[in-house]
Amino acid sequence: IVDILEKDKSKKIGVGFLSLFESLKFHGDNVLSGQYAVGEYCHSVCLSLVKIKTFIDRYSVNILNHGNEIKLFDLGDTFRDIAKNLSISNSDRELIKEQLSYLEDVKHSFLIADDIDDLAVEMKAYEPY
């Protein structure tokens, strides 16, 4: 029963994550293309993502290589600094691209979770619900 409740909660949080991620990706790309003032909005989205870090950790556990990690505070601070300074450095640009790529992987991990459950049921490994 606990597993069922956790999966249900993850799905609800996942919908919120998808919304936040797509917004961050869209506006983050705008920052990368020179619309630096949008960085303040991206900072606020990063703070919202921090609130669901447990969800992000759950779906990133098998996709990040050793030494790689999702750094939401660093990403948010970077966006805030870009908005404040109205400029972007190469290291800022790389951090944004890297972190958005990691979050994209979390998105895909979340979206295929049901497919993995379906395969396990077909193989009679377990019943997810």
Contacts in CASP RR format, 6 or more apart in sequence:
PFRMAT RR
TARGET T0000
AUTHOR 0000-0000-0000
METHOD contacts of the structure
MODEL  1
IVDILEKDKSKKIGVGFLSLFESLKFHGDNVLSGQYAVGEYCHSVCLSLV
KIKTFIDRYSVNILNHGNEIKLFDLGDTFRDIAKNLSISNSDRELIKEQL
SYLEDVKHSFLIADDIDDLAVEMKAYEPY
3 128 0 8 1.000
4 128 0 8 1.000
4 129 0 8 1.000
7 128 0 8 1.000
7 129 0 8 1.000
10 55 0 8 1.000
10 58 0 8 1.000
10 110 0 8 1.000
10 113 0 8 1.000
13 52 0 8 1.000
13 55 0 8 1.000
14 52 0 8 1.000
14 55 0 8 1.000
14 110 0 8 1.000
16 52 0 8 1.000
17 49 0 8 1.000
17 52 0 8 1.000
17 55 0 8 1.000
17 56 0 8 1.000
17 106 0 8 1.000
17 107 0 8 1.000
17 110 0 8 1.000
18 107 0 8 1.000
18 110 0 8 1.000
20 45 0 8 1.000
20 48 0 8 1.000
20 49 0 8 1.000
20 52 0 8 1.000
21 49 0 8 1.000
21 103 0 8 1.000
21 104 0 8 1.000
21 106 0 8 1.000
21 107 0 8 1.000
23 45 0 8 1.000
24 42 0 8 1.000
24 45 0 8 1.000
24 46 0 8 1.000
24 49 0 8 1.000
24 100 0 8 1.000
24 103 0 8 1.000
25 100 0 8 1.000
25 103 0 8 1.000
25 104 0 8 1.000
27 38 0 8 1.000
27 39 0 8 1.000
27 41 0 8 1.000
27 42 0 8 1.000
27 45 0 8 1.000
28 38 0 8 1.000
28 39 0 8 1.000
28 42 0 8 1.000
28 79 0 8 1.000
28 96 0 8 1.000
28 100 0 8 1.000
30 38 0 8 1.000
31 38 0 8 1.000
31 39 0 8 1.000
31 42 0 8 1.000
31 79 0 8 1.000
31 82 0 8 1.000
31 88 0 8 1.000
31 96 0 8 1.000
32 88 0 8 1.000
32 93 0 8 1.000
32 96 0 8 1.000
32 97 0 8 1.000
34 88 0 8 1.000
36 82 0 8 1.000
36 83 0 8 1.000
36 85 0 8 1.000
36 86 0 8 1.000
36 87 0 8 1.000
36 88 0 8 1.000
37 83 0 8 1.000
37 86 0 8 1.000
38 83 0 8 1.000
39 79 0 8 1.000
39 80 0 8 1.000
39 82 0 8 1.000
39 83 0 8 1.000
40 79 0 8 1.000
40 80 0 8 1.000
40 83 0 8 1.000
42 76 0 8 1.000
42 79 0 8 1.000
42 83 0 8 1.000
43 76 0 8 1.000
43 77 0 8 1.000
43 79 0 8 1.000
43 80 0 8 1.000
43 83 0 8 1.000
46 72 0 8 1.000
46 73 0 8 1.000
46 75 0 8 1.000
46 76 0 8 1.000
46 79 0 8 1.000
47 76 0 8 1.000
49 56 0 8 1.000
49 72 0 8 1.000
49 103 0 8 1.000
50 72 0 8 1.000
50 73 0 8 1.000
53 72 0 8 1.000
56 70 0 8 1.000
56 72 0 8 1.000
56 103 0 8 1.000
56 106 0 8 1.000
57 70 0 8 1.000
59 106 0 8 1.000
59 109 0 8 1.000
59 110 0 8 1.000
59 113 0 8 1.000
60 70 0 8 1.000
60 102 0 8 1.000
60 105 0 8 1.000
60 106 0 8 1.000
60 109 0 8 1.000
62 109 0 8 1.000
63 102 0 8 1.000
63 105 0 8 1.000
63 106 0 8 1.000
63 109 0 8 1.000
64 70 0 8 1.000
64 102 0 8 1.000
64 105 0 8 1.000
68 102 0 8 1.000
69 102 0 8 1.000
70 99 0 8 1.000
70 102 0 8 1.000
70 103 0 8 1.000
70 106 0 8 1.000
71 95 0 8 1.000
71 99 0 8 1.000
72 99 0 8 1.000
74 95 0 8 1.000
74 99 0 8 1.000
75 95 0 8 1.000
75 96 0 8 1.000
75 99 0 8 1.000
78 92 0 8 1.000
78 95 0 8 1.000
78 96 0 8 1.000
79 96 0 8 1.000
81 92 0 8 1.000
82 88 0 8 1.000
82 92 0 8 1.000
117 128 0 8 1.000
120 126 0 8 1.000
120 128 0 8 1.000
121 127 0 8 1.000
121 128 0 8 1.000
END
